[in-house]
Amino acid sequence: MAKQRVKFTFPQELITLPIIYELGKQYNIVTNVRRADVTDDRGWVVLEMDGPIEEIEQALEWVATKGVRVDPVQGDIVEG
């Protein structure tokens, strides 16, 4: 099992689509939203994904083909 954190940046036309939901349904991964900021015209989500590395890689490729920008995130971005 692998764990990876990524930041998804959504263009305005994709904000209302259930992309993260579909990600968890289509691939053998568990998603955990760590941080997000969504408005009517923009949105970004920092997402933690757990699962087999092959599934995570395929899932990230799928998200990118939908038009979502995918950037790696290092470290724990939630302080507590």
N, C-alpha and C positions, 0 to 999 in steps of 0.2 A: 504494500500500500504506500502511496505517496501523498504528500500534501503540498499544494501550491496556492499562492495568493496572486491574484491578478486584478487589474483595474479595467473595467469595461466602460468605455465612453460611448454613449448612444447619441446618434444624430436625431434631430427632432422627429423625423418620420418613423423612428423605431421605438420611441419612448413608451408608447402604449401597448406594444407587443409583449407577450409573456415569454420572452426568450430564456430567462433563467429557469422558469418552470419547465419549459421544453427541454432544456439542457439536462436537468435531473431525470426527466422521463426517458430520454433517448439514450443516455449513457449511464454506465454503472459507476456513478460518482455521487457523493453527498456534497451539496452546496450549503454554504453558510455566509450570509451577507454580514460583513464586518463593518461597513460604513457605506453611506449612500447620500446623494444629493440629487433630487429630481425636481424639475420645474416643467412648465409647459413647453419650453423651447430647448431644453438641454437636460442631460442626465448622466451621472456616472455612479458606478457601484464598485466597491472593493469586495471581492468575493474570494472566499477560501474554498478550495475544492479538495476533497479526499477521495482516493480511489486508485485503481491501477494506473500507472503512468501512461500506458497506451490509451486508456479511455480518456484521461485528462487531455492528452495531446490531440486526440480526435475531436473532443468536445471543443477545444479552443480553436481548432481549424474550422469547425462548423460555425461557431459564433462569428469568426472573422468573415466567413463567406456571406453571412447575413448583413454585413455592413457595420458591425460594431468594432470599434478600435479596441485592441487587446494589448495591455502593457503589463509587464511583470511588476510585482511589489515585493520589496525586501523588508523583513522585520515585522514586528507586531505593531499594527497601526492603532490598536485600541488600548488605551491606558486605563488602568483601574485601580 
